[in-house]
Amino acid sequence: MLSRTADSLYWTGRYMERADFVARILEAALRLATLPAGEDAASSAWAGALASAGAGQAFAASGRGPPTEASVRDYLAFSPDNGSSIQACLIKARTNARSVRTALTVELWEAINGAWNGLADFKKPGKRDDFVRFLEWVKGVSLAVEGASSRTMLRNDAYWFLRLGAAIERADNTARLLDVKYHLLLPPGERVGGQLDYFQWTTLLREVSALTAYRWVYRESVRPWLVADLLVLNRQMPRSLASCQGMIVSYLERLAADYNRRGPAQRLASSRLTEFNEARIEDIFQSGLHEYIQRFLKENNALAAAVHDQYLV
């Protein structure tokens, strides 16, 4: 496969996953902003949405003033100035997919192209109910694309590159969500373990579709260290860091088998998976969850760079 084809497939996977992630961020912010906890809590929710999306500095530099519901909704969902807005991600995913149209099945292309066409039905909805429907539509589009790829594509290098991009993006997203909640989101003066803290952790689980899974696994009320255990180390949870790392290793090993060659990306990914297999949540909390996640994000970026250097140039 040509490197430019691999690159387009890889970024199609990343951009579709990112659009879904930003929709989930905004959905959670809407829930948190409606809590009867005063303006500080609402402001914290929208600032937290920007931080989760890694867009805090860019938003501040855009001259839009302090984060409000209207400004953050527009910036993260529709702004052409934000390369990671939902609209921008869907457009970029479609552009990349179109350039490798012959590598995709009809069903997958129609799902991606349909998402792009569907943007015309949502012209920056002003009412909250309309915006919520837009976010639900984005999540449905993401499910349709993932379903079409898993049910119709051959298990060859095209599929592995598409899924590899999605897995690397998903790992980055989960780590950012967990870090923002643990490190930034609880307003000053609010008690850890209090009602707001509990609601924020519950919202985080809803954001990654993991609330039911949490109850099945732990069978007790929501506790921060158990949420972290589910989203960091539990391999059964498809959005956990350990699960994403396992998928990354699997896809890279499939590519190595297809091309009869392992390289730096496979070695780096495998060494990181070994660390997950040996980790305990108690040790992670003792050394600092924030520090652990920051190191994970740095290593995930290094792995993405290794993939780029090995396959995409």
TIFIGU-774234 format. One line per 5 residues: number of its first residue (from 1); their letters; for each residue x, y, z of N, C-alpha, C. Coordinates in steps of 0.05 Angstrom, whole numbers, padded with zeros to 5 digits, always signed. Layout:
NUM = A = X Y Z X Y Z X Y Z; ...
This chain:
1 = MLSRT = +00017 -00024 +00000 +00000 +00000 +00000 +00017 +00025 +00000; +00010 +00045 -00016 +00025 +00070 -00016 +00022 +00084 +00011; +00043 +00099 +00019 +00042 +00112 +00045 +00020 +00133 +00046; +00015 +00147 +00023 -00006 +00167 +00024 -00034 +00155 +00027; -00037 +00130 +00017 -00063 +00116 +00021 -00065 +00109 +00050
6 = ADSLY = -00044 +00098 +00062 -00044 +00090 +00090 -00050 +00115 +00107; -00037 +00137 +00101 -00040 +00162 +00116 -00070 +00171 +00115; -00082 +00170 +00092 -00110 +00179 +00090 -00129 +00161 +00106; -00124 +00135 +00105 -00141 +00116 +00121 -00137 +00120 +00150; -00112 +00124 +00159 -00105 +00128 +00187 -00119 +00153 +00197
11 = WTGRY = -00118 +00175 +00182 -00130 +00200 +00191 -00160 +00200 +00188; -00171 +00185 +00170 -00200 +00181 +00170 -00210 +00169 +00196; -00196 +00149 +00205 -00202 +00137 +00231 -00200 +00156 +00254; -00178 +00172 +00254 -00174 +00191 +00276 -00195 +00213 +00276; -00201 +00224 +00253 -00220 +00246 +00252 -00249 +00237 +00259
16 = MERAD = -00257 +00214 +00251 -00283 +00204 +00258 -00285 +00199 +00288; -00264 +00188 +00300 -00263 +00184 +00329 -00263 +00210 +00344; -00249 +00230 +00333 -00248 +00256 +00347 -00274 +00270 +00346; -00289 +00269 +00324 -00315 +00281 +00322 -00334 +00270 +00344; -00334 +00243 +00347 -00350 +00230 +00367 -00342 +00239 +00395
21 = FVARI = -00316 +00241 +00400 -00306 +00249 +00426 -00315 +00278 +00433; -00312 +00296 +00414 -00320 +00324 +00420 -00350 +00326 +00425; -00366 +00310 +00411 -00394 +00310 +00416 -00400 +00300 +00445; -00385 +00280 +00454 -00389 +00270 +00481 -00380 +00291 +00502; -00359 +00306 +00496 -00350 +00327 +00514 -00372 +00348 +00517
26 = LEAAL = -00383 +00357 +00495 -00404 +00377 +00496 -00429 +00367 +00510; -00436 +00342 +00506 -00459 +00331 +00519 -00455 +00331 +00549; -00431 +00323 +00558 -00425 +00324 +00587 -00426 +00352 +00598; -00414 +00371 +00583 -00414 +00398 +00593 -00442 +00409 +00596; -00460 +00402 +00578 -00488 +00411 +00581 -00500 +00400 +00606
31 = RLATL = -00494 +00375 +00613 -00505 +00363 +00638 -00494 +00378 +00662; -00467 +00382 +00662 -00454 +00394 +00685 -00463 +00424 +00689; -00467 +00437 +00667 -00474 +00466 +00668 -00502 +00471 +00679; -00519 +00450 +00678 -00546 +00454 +00688 -00549 +00447 +00718; -00527 +00439 +00731 -00529 +00434 +00759 -00535 +00459 +00775
36 = PAGED = -00551 +00457 +00796 -00557 +00480 +00812 -00535 +00487 +00831; -00511 +00494 +00819 -00488 +00499 +00836 -00476 +00527 +00830; -00491 +00544 +00817 -00482 +00571 +00813 -00467 +00574 +00787; -00460 +00600 +00781 -00447 +00606 +00756 -00419 +00594 +00754; -00405 +00592 +00777 -00378 +00581 +00777 -00377 +00553 +00766
41 = AASSA = -00397 +00537 +00774 -00398 +00509 +00765 -00402 +00508 +00734; -00420 +00526 +00724 -00425 +00526 +00695 -00400 +00535 +00680; -00387 +00556 +00690 -00362 +00565 +00677 -00341 +00543 +00678; -00339 +00529 +00700 -00320 +00507 +00703 -00326 +00485 +00683; -00352 +00479 +00679 -00360 +00458 +00660 -00351 +00465 +00632
46 = WAGAL = -00355 +00490 +00623 -00347 +00497 +00595 -00317 +00500 +00593; -00303 +00510 +00614 -00274 +00510 +00613 -00263 +00482 +00612; -00276 +00464 +00627 -00268 +00436 +00627 -00272 +00423 +00600; -00293 +00431 +00585 -00297 +00420 +00558 -00274 +00428 +00540; -00266 +00453 +00542 -00243 +00462 +00525 -00218 +00447 +00533
51 = ASAGA = -00213 +00444 +00559 -00189 +00430 +00568 -00189 +00401 +00558; -00212 +00388 +00560 -00214 +00360 +00551 -00208 +00357 +00521; -00216 +00377 +00506 -00212 +00376 +00477 -00184 +00386 +00470; -00168 +00394 +00490 -00141 +00405 +00484 -00142 +00431 +00470; -00164 +00447 +00474 -00168 +00471 +00459 -00168 +00496 +00476
56 = GQAFA = -00160 +00494 +00501 -00161 +00517 +00519 -00145 +00541 +00510; -00120 +00536 +00503 -00103 +00558 +00494 -00112 +00570 +00468; -00120 +00553 +00449 -00129 +00563 +00423 -00154 +00580 +00426; -00172 +00571 +00444 -00197 +00586 +00449 -00190 +00613 +00460; -00172 +00614 +00480 -00164 +00639 +00492 -00152 +00658 +00472
61 = ASGRG = -00136 +00647 +00454 -00123 +00663 +00433 -00142 +00673 +00412; -00166 +00661 +00411 -00185 +00669 +00390 -00200 +00695 +00396; -00196 +00705 +00420 -00209 +00730 +00427 -00238 +00729 +00433; -00248 +00705 +00440 -00277 +00702 +00445 -00285 +00708 +00474; -00266 +00716 +00491 -00272 +00722 +00518 -00274 +00698 +00535
66 = PPTEA = -00285 +00700 +00559 -00287 +00677 +00577 -00306 +00656 +00566; -00301 +00631 +00573 -00317 +00609 +00562 -00346 +00610 +00572; -00364 +00611 +00553 -00393 +00609 +00560 -00405 +00587 +00543; -00430 +00580 +00549 -00442 +00559 +00534 -00443 +00565 +00504; -00451 +00589 +00497 -00453 +00596 +00468 -00426 +00596 +00454
71 = SVRDY = -00406 +00608 +00467 -00380 +00610 +00454 -00366 +00583 +00452; -00368 +00566 +00472 -00355 +00540 +00472 -00369 +00521 +00453; -00396 +00522 +00453 -00411 +00505 +00434 -00403 +00511 +00406; -00402 +00537 +00399 -00395 +00545 +00372 -00367 +00537 +00365; -00348 +00542 +00384 -00320 +00536 +00378 -00314 +00507 +00374
76 = LAFSP = -00325 +00490 +00392 -00320 +00461 +00391 -00336 +00446 +00370; -00359 +00457 +00363 -00377 +00443 +00344 -00374 +00453 +00315; -00372 +00479 +00311 -00375 +00490 +00284 -00353 +00509 +00274; -00336 +00519 +00292 -00317 +00540 +00284 -00298 +00531 +00262; -00296 +00545 +00240 -00275 +00539 +00220 -00247 +00545 +00229
81 = DNGSS = -00245 +00561 +00250 -00219 +00568 +00261 -00207 +00546 +00279; -00224 +00527 +00286 -00216 +00504 +00303 -00214 +00479 +00286; -00190 +00470 +00280 -00186 +00447 +00264 -00196 +00421 +00275; -00203 +00421 +00301 -00214 +00397 +00314 -00243 +00400 +00321; -00257 +00420 +00311 -00286 +00422 +00315 -00299 +00398 +00302
86 = IQACL = -00324 +00392 +00311 -00338 +00370 +00299 -00341 +00373 +00269; -00349 +00397 +00261 -00353 +00402 +00232 -00327 +00398 +00217; -00305 +00408 +00228 -00279 +00406 +00214 -00270 +00376 +00213; -00275 +00361 +00234 -00267 +00333 +00234 -00283 +00317 +00213; -00309 +00322 +00211 -00325 +00307 +00192 -00317 +00314 +00163
91 = IKART = -00311 +00340 +00159 -00302 +00348 +00132 -00275 +00335 +00125; -00256 +00335 +00144 -00230 +00323 +00139 -00231 +00293 +00136; -00249 +00280 +00151 -00252 +00251 +00148 -00262 +00245 +00120; -00282 +00260 +00111 -00293 +00255 +00084 -00272 +00261 +00063; -00256 +00282 +00066 -00236 +00289 +00047 -00215 +00267 +00045
96 = NARSV = -00206 +00256 +00068 -00187 +00234 +00068 -00199 +00209 +00056; -00224 +00203 +00063 -00237 +00179 +00052 -00241 +00181 +00022; -00248 +00205 +00013 -00252 +00208 -00016 -00226 +00203 -00032; -00203 +00211 -00020 -00178 +00207 -00034 -00170 +00177 -00036; -00182 +00160 -00020 -00176 +00131 -00021 -00202 +00116 -00025
101 = RTALT = -00220 +00127 -00041 -00247 +00116 -00045 -00246 +00086 -00052; -00227 +00079 -00069 -00226 +00051 -00079 -00217 +00031 -00057; -00206 +00042 -00035 -00198 +00024 -00013 -00220 +00019 +00007; -00243 +00032 +00003 -00266 +00030 +00021 -00288 +00014 +00008; -00304 +00002 +00025 -00328 -00011 +00014 -00350 +00010 +00009
106 = VELWE = -00369 +00003 -00007 -00391 +00022 -00013 -00405 +00030 +00013; -00410 +00012 +00031 -00424 +00018 +00055 -00408 +00038 +00073; -00382 +00034 +00075 -00366 +00052 +00091 -00365 +00080 +00079; -00361 +00081 +00052 -00360 +00107 +00039 -00387 +00122 +00042; -00409 +00108 +00040 -00435 +00120 +00042 -00440 +00131 +00071
111 = AINGA = -00429 +00116 +00091 -00432 +00125 +00118 -00416 +00151 +00123; -00392 +00152 +00113 -00375 +00176 +00116 -00386 +00199 +00100; -00392 +00194 +00075 -00403 +00215 +00057 -00430 +00225 +00067; -00446 +00207 +00078 -00472 +00215 +00089 -00469 +00233 +00113; -00448 +00229 +00129 -00442 +00247 +00152 -00436 +00275 +00142
116 = WNGLA = -00420 +00276 +00121 -00413 +00302 +00110 -00437 +00316 +00098; -00454 +00301 +00084 -00478 +00313 +00073 -00497 +00322 +00095; -00498 +00306 +00117 -00516 +00313 +00138 -00510 +00338 +00153; -00486 +00348 +00151 -00478 +00373 +00164 -00496 +00396 +00155; -00505 +00395 +00130 -00522 +00416 +00119 -00549 +00419 +00134
121 = DFKKP = -00557 +00398 +00148 -00582 +00398 +00162 -00580 +00412 +00189; -00555 +00418 +00198 -00551 +00431 +00224 -00535 +00457 +00221; -00549 +00479 +00219 -00537 +00505 +00216 -00534 +00518 +00243; -00514 +00510 +00259 -00508 +00522 +00285 -00534 +00525 +00301; -00546 +00503 +00309 -00571 +00504 +00324 -00569 +00521 +00349
126 = GKRDD = -00587 +00541 +00352 -00585 +00559 +00375 -00599 +00547 +00400; -00621 +00534 +00396 -00636 +00523 +00419 -00621 +00498 +00430; -00621 +00496 +00456 -00606 +00474 +00469 -00617 +00447 +00459; -00643 +00444 +00457 -00654 +00418 +00449 -00645 +00411 +00420; -00644 +00431 +00403 -00634 +00426 +00376 -00605 +00418 +00376
131 = FVRFL = -00589 +00431 +00394 -00561 +00424 +00395 -00557 +00396 +00406; -00573 +00388 +00425 -00571 +00361 +00436 -00577 +00341 +00414; -00597 +00346 +00397 -00603 +00328 +00375 -00579 +00327 +00355; -00566 +00349 +00351 -00542 +00349 +00334 -00521 +00331 +00346; -00516 +00332 +00372 -00495 +00315 +00385 -00503 +00286 +00383
136 = EWVKG = -00528 +00280 +00386 -00538 +00252 +00383 -00533 +00242 +00355; -00538 +00260 +00336 -00533 +00253 +00308 -00504 +00247 +00303; -00486 +00263 +00314 -00457 +00258 +00310 -00449 +00231 +00322; -00459 +00225 +00345 -00452 +00199 +00357 -00463 +00176 +00340; -00487 +00180 +00330 -00498 +00159 +00312 -00483 +00155 +00287
141 = VSLAV = -00473 +00177 +00275 -00456 +00176 +00251 -00431 +00160 +00257; -00419 +00165 +00280 -00394 +00151 +00288 -00399 +00121 +00290; -00421 +00114 +00302 -00428 +00086 +00305 -00433 +00073 +00277; -00446 +00088 +00259 -00451 +00078 +00233 -00425 +00073 +00217; -00406 +00091 +00220 -00380 +00088 +00206 -00365 +00064 +00218
146 = EGASS = -00364 +00062 +00244 -00350 +00040 +00257 -00363 +00013 +00250; -00390 +00013 +00250 -00404 -00011 +00243 -00399 -00020 +00214; -00400 +00000 +00196 -00395 -00006 +00167 -00367 -00017 +00163; -00347 -00005 +00177 -00320 -00015 +00173 -00316 -00043 +00184; -00328 -00049 +00208 -00324 -00075 +00220 -00340 -00097 +00206
151 = RTMLR = -00362 -00090 +00193 -00379 -00110 +00181 -00374 -00114 +00151; -00360 -00096 +00138 -00359 -00098 +00109 -00330 -00098 +00098; -00310 -00089 +00113 -00283 -00087 +00102 -00268 -00113 +00105; -00252 -00119 +00086 -00233 -00141 +00088 -00213 -00136 +00111; -00204 -00157 +00124 -00184 -00154 +00145 -00157 -00153 +00132
156 = NDAYW = -00151 -00130 +00119 -00125 -00126 +00107 -00113 -00100 +00116; -00091 -00091 +00104 -00077 -00068 +00114 -00095 -00043 +00114; -00113 -00040 +00095 -00131 -00017 +00096 -00147 -00016 +00121; -00158 -00038 +00129 -00174 -00039 +00154 -00156 -00034 +00178; -00132 -00045 +00179 -00115 -00042 +00202 -00107 -00012 +00205
161 = FLRLG = -00101 +00002 +00184 -00093 +00030 +00186 -00117 +00047 +00195; -00141 +00041 +00185 -00165 +00055 +00193 -00170 +00052 +00223; -00168 +00027 +00233 -00174 +00022 +00261 -00150 +00031 +00279; -00126 +00030 +00269 -00103 +00039 +00284 -00106 +00069 +00291; -00114 +00085 +00271 -00118 +00113 +00276 -00139 +00118 +00297
166 = AAIER = -00161 +00103 +00295 -00183 +00107 +00315 -00174 +00099 +00342; -00158 +00078 +00345 -00149 +00068 +00372 -00130 +00088 +00385; -00111 +00099 +00369 -00093 +00119 +00380 -00108 +00144 +00389; -00127 +00152 +00373 -00143 +00176 +00380 -00160 +00171 +00405; -00172 +00147 +00407 -00189 +00141 +00429 -00173 +00140 +00455
171 = ADNTA = -00149 +00129 +00454 -00132 +00128 +00478 -00126 +00157 +00488; -00119 +00174 +00469 -00113 +00202 +00476 -00137 +00215 +00488; -00161 +00210 +00477 -00185 +00223 +00487 -00192 +00214 +00515; -00192 +00188 +00520 -00198 +00178 +00547 -00180 +00189 +00568; -00154 +00190 +00561 -00134 +00201 +00580 -00140 +00230 +00587
176 = RLLDV = -00147 +00246 +00567 -00152 +00275 +00571 -00177 +00278 +00588; -00198 +00263 +00583 -00223 +00265 +00599 -00217 +00259 +00628; -00203 +00237 +00633 -00198 +00229 +00661 -00180 +00250 +00675; -00161 +00261 +00661 -00143 +00280 +00673 -00158 +00306 +00680; -00175 +00315 +00662 -00190 +00340 +00667 -00208 +00337 +00691
181 = KYHLL = -00222 +00315 +00694 -00239 +00311 +00717 -00223 +00309 +00742; -00202 +00295 +00742 -00186 +00290 +00767 -00171 +00315 +00775; -00161 +00330 +00755 -00141 +00351 +00761 -00153 +00379 +00760; -00175 +00383 +00745 -00184 +00411 +00740 -00212 +00417 +00747; -00230 +00398 +00746 -00259 +00404 +00743 -00273 +00412 +00769
186 = LPPGE = -00266 +00401 +00792 -00281 +00407 +00816 -00275 +00435 +00825; -00295 +00452 +00828 -00290 +00480 +00835 -00278 +00483 +00863; -00263 +00504 +00868 -00252 +00509 +00895 -00274 +00511 +00916; -00270 +00499 +00939 -00289 +00499 +00960 -00309 +00476 +00960; -00310 +00461 +00937 -00327 +00438 +00936 -00312 +00414 +00949
191 = RVGGQ = -00327 +00398 +00964 -00316 +00375 +00978 -00311 +00351 +00959; -00287 +00340 +00960 -00282 +00315 +00946 -00300 +00293 +00959; -00315 +00279 +00942 -00334 +00260 +00952 -00361 +00271 +00957; -00364 +00297 +00952 -00390 +00310 +00956 -00409 +00305 +00932; -00433 +00318 +00933 -00453 +00312 +00913 -00443 +00321 +00885
196 = LDYFQ = -00430 +00344 +00883 -00421 +00353 +00857 -00399 +00335 +00846; -00381 +00327 +00864 -00359 +00309 +00856 -00371 +00283 +00846; -00390 +00272 +00860 -00403 +00247 +00852 -00416 +00250 +00824; -00431 +00272 +00820 -00445 +00276 +00795 -00425 +00279 +00772; -00402 +00293 +00777 -00382 +00296 +00756 -00370 +00269 +00748
201 = WTTLL = -00364 +00252 +00767 -00353 +00225 +00760 -00374 +00209 +00745; -00399 +00211 +00754 -00420 +00196 +00740 -00423 +00206 +00712; -00421 +00233 +00708 -00423 +00244 +00681 -00400 +00235 +00664; -00376 +00233 +00676 -00353 +00223 +00660 -00358 +00194 +00651; -00369 +00177 +00668 -00376 +00150 +00659 -00397 +00150 +00637
206 = REVSA = -00417 +00167 +00639 -00437 +00169 +00618 -00424 +00178 +00592; -00404 +00196 +00594 -00392 +00208 +00571 -00377 +00187 +00554; -00367 +00166 +00567 -00353 +00145 +00552 -00370 +00119 +00552; -00396 +00122 +00556 -00415 +00099 +00555 -00405 +00076 +00573; -00398 +00084 +00598 -00386 +00064 +00616 -00401 +00062 +00643
211 = LTAYR = -00423 +00076 +00647 -00436 +00075 +00673 -00447 +00047 +00679; -00460 +00035 +00659 -00471 +00008 +00664 -00448 -00012 +00668; -00426 -00009 +00653 -00403 -00026 +00656 -00391 -00023 +00684; -00390 +00001 +00694 -00380 +00006 +00721 -00396 -00010 +00742; -00422 -00008 +00739 -00440 -00022 +00759 -00437 -00052 +00757
216 = WVYRE = -00433 -00062 +00733 -00429 -00091 +00730 -00403 -00100 +00742; -00382 -00084 +00739 -00355 -00093 +00748 -00352 -00089 +00778; -00361 -00066 +00789 -00355 -00059 +00817 -00378 -00062 +00836; -00403 -00060 +00826 -00427 -00065 +00842 -00427 -00048 +00868; -00419 -00023 +00866 -00421 -00004 +00888 -00422 +00024 +00877
221 = SVRPW = -00426 +00044 +00895 -00429 +00071 +00886 -00403 +00081 +00872; -00406 +00103 +00857 -00384 +00113 +00841 -00362 +00124 +00859; -00338 +00114 +00856 -00315 +00123 +00871 -00292 +00129 +00852; -00278 +00152 +00856 -00258 +00161 +00837 -00237 +00140 +00830; -00226 +00125 +00850 -00205 +00106 +00844 -00215 +00082 +00828
226 = LVADL = -00241 +00076 +00832 -00252 +00054 +00816 -00258 +00063 +00787; -00267 +00088 +00784 -00271 +00098 +00757 -00244 +00098 +00742; -00223 +00107 +00756 -00196 +00107 +00744 -00187 +00079 +00737; -00193 +00060 +00755 -00185 +00032 +00749 -00199 +00022 +00724; -00225 +00029 +00721 -00241 +00020 +00698 -00230 +00033 +00672
231 = LVLNR = -00223 +00059 +00673 -00215 +00073 +00649 -00186 +00072 +00643; -00170 +00062 +00662 -00141 +00060 +00657 -00133 +00031 +00652; -00141 +00013 +00670 -00129 -00014 +00670 -00148 -00037 +00661; -00174 -00032 +00661 -00192 -00054 +00655 -00193 -00060 +00625; -00182 -00083 +00617 -00181 -00091 +00589 -00208 -00097 +00577
236 = QMPRS = -00228 -00102 +00594 -00255 -00108 +00584 -00270 -00083 +00575; -00261 -00060 +00584 -00273 -00034 +00578 -00261 -00023 +00552; -00277 -00022 +00529 -00265 -00016 +00504 -00252 +00012 +00501; -00259 +00031 +00519 -00247 +00057 +00518 -00225 +00061 +00538; -00218 +00040 +00554 -00197 +00043 +00574 -00170 +00046 +00560
241 = LASCQ = -00151 +00057 +00574 -00124 +00060 +00563 -00111 +00033 +00556; -00115 +00014 +00575 -00103 -00012 +00570 -00116 -00026 +00546; -00142 -00024 +00544 -00156 -00036 +00521 -00147 -00024 +00495; -00146 +00003 +00494 -00136 +00017 +00470 -00108 +00008 +00463; -00091 +00006 +00483 -00064 -00002 +00478 -00063 -00031 +00467
246 = GMIVS = -00080 -00048 +00477 -00081 -00075 +00467 -00090 -00076 +00438; -00109 -00059 +00431 -00118 -00057 +00403 -00096 -00046 +00385; -00082 -00026 +00395 -00060 -00015 +00379 -00039 -00036 +00373; -00031 -00051 +00393 -00011 -00073 +00390 -00022 -00093 +00369; -00047 -00101 +00372 -00058 -00120 +00354 -00058 -00111 +00325
251 = YLERL = -00066 -00086 +00320 -00066 -00075 +00293 -00038 -00073 +00282; -00019 -00064 +00298 +00008 -00061 +00289 +00021 -00088 +00282; +00014 -00108 +00298 +00025 -00135 +00293 +00013 -00147 +00267; -00013 -00140 +00262 -00025 -00149 +00237 -00011 -00136 +00213; -00004 -00110 +00216 +00010 -00097 +00194 +00038 -00109 +00191
256 = AADYN = +00051 -00115 +00213 +00077 -00128 +00212 +00076 -00154 +00197; +00055 -00170 +00202 +00051 -00195 +00189 +00046 -00191 +00159; +00029 -00171 +00152 +00023 -00166 +00124 +00048 -00157 +00109; +00066 -00142 +00121 +00089 -00131 +00108 +00115 -00147 +00115; +00111 -00168 +00132 +00134 -00185 +00139 +00157 -00169 +00151
261 = RRGPA = +00150 -00150 +00168 +00171 -00134 +00181 +00160 -00119 +00205; +00173 -00122 +00228 +00168 -00106 +00251 +00187 -00083 +00252; +00178 -00061 +00266 +00195 -00038 +00268 +00192 -00024 +00294; +00201 +00001 +00296 +00200 +00016 +00321 +00172 +00019 +00333; +00152 +00022 +00315 +00125 +00026 +00325 +00115 +00001 +00340
266 = QRLAS = +00121 -00023 +00329 +00113 -00048 +00342 +00128 -00051 +00369; +00153 -00045 +00369 +00169 -00049 +00394 +00159 -00029 +00416; +00154 -00005 +00408 +00145 +00015 +00428 +00118 +00008 +00439; +00100 +00000 +00421 +00073 -00007 +00430 +00073 -00031 +00448; +00089 -00051 +00442 +00090 -00075 +00458 +00102 -00070 +00486
271 = SRLTE = +00122 -00053 +00487 +00134 -00046 +00513 +00114 -00031 +00531; +00097 -00014 +00519 +00077 +00000 +00534 +00055 -00018 +00544; +00048 -00038 +00528 +00027 -00057 +00536 +00038 -00074 +00560; +00063 -00080 +00560 +00075 -00095 +00582 +00072 -00079 +00608; +00076 -00053 +00606 +00073 -00036 +00630 +00045 -00037 +00640
276 = FNEAR = +00025 -00037 +00623 -00003 -00039 +00631 -00008 -00065 +00645; +00003 -00087 +00635 -00002 -00113 +00646 +00010 -00115 +00675; +00029 -00099 +00681 +00042 -00100 +00707 +00033 -00079 +00726; +00016 -00060 +00717 +00008 -00037 +00733 -00014 -00044 +00753; -00015 -00029 +00775 -00037 -00031 +00794 -00047 -00002 +00799
281 = IEDIF = -00073 +00001 +00802 -00084 +00028 +00806 -00075 +00040 +00832; -00070 +00024 +00852 -00060 +00035 +00877 -00033 +00049 +00873; -00015 +00036 +00857 +00011 +00048 +00852 +00009 +00073 +00835; -00010 +00073 +00816 -00014 +00096 +00799 -00023 +00120 +00816; -00042 +00116 +00834 -00052 +00138 +00851 -00030 +00147 +00870
286 = QSGLH = -00014 +00129 +00880 +00008 +00136 +00898 +00028 +00154 +00885; +00034 +00148 +00860 +00054 +00165 +00845 +00041 +00189 +00833; +00015 +00190 +00831 +00001 +00213 +00821 -00013 +00207 +00794; -00040 +00207 +00795 -00055 +00201 +00770 -00050 +00221 +00749; -00049 +00247 +00756 -00044 +00268 +00736 -00017 +00264 +00723
291 = EYIQR = +00004 +00258 +00738 +00030 +00254 +00727 +00031 +00229 +00709; +00016 +00208 +00718 +00015 +00184 +00702 +00002 +00189 +00675; -00021 +00204 +00675 -00035 +00210 +00650 -00018 +00228 +00632; -00005 +00248 +00643 +00012 +00265 +00627 +00034 +00249 +00613; +00045 +00230 +00628 +00066 +00212 +00616 +00054 +00195 +00594
296 = FLKEN = +00029 +00185 +00599 +00016 +00168 +00579 +00011 +00184 +00553; +00002 +00209 +00556 -00004 +00226 +00532 +00022 +00231 +00517; +00043 +00236 +00531 +00069 +00241 +00517 +00078 +00215 +00502; +00075 +00192 +00515 +00083 +00167 +00502 +00064 +00160 +00479; +00038 +00167 +00482 +00019 +00161 +00460 +00026 +00179 +00435
301 = NALAA = +00034 +00203 +00440 +00043 +00221 +00418 +00068 +00210 +00405; +00086 +00199 +00422 +00111 +00188 +00411 +00105 +00163 +00394; +00085 +00147 +00403 +00077 +00124 +00387 +00065 +00132 +00360; +00048 +00153 +00361 +00036 +00163 +00336 +00058 +00173 +00317; +00078 +00186 +00328 +00101 +00195 +00312 +00116 +00171 +00300
306 = AVHDQ = +00119 +00150 +00316 +00133 +00126 +00305 +00117 +00113 +00283; +00091 +00112 +00286 +00073 +00101 +00265 +00076 +00118 +00239; +00076 +00144 +00243 +00079 +00162 +00220 +00105 +00158 +00206; +00127 +00156 +00221 +00153 +00153 +00208 +00157 +00126 +00195; +00144 +00106 +00206 +00148 +00078 +00196 +00130 +00073 +00172
311 = YLV = +00105 +00084 +00171 +00086 +00076 +00151 +00075 +00099 +00134; +00074 +00124 +00144 +00058 +00144 +00131 +00073 +00166 +00116; +00099 +00162 +00113 +00115 +00181 +00098 +00130 +00167 +00075
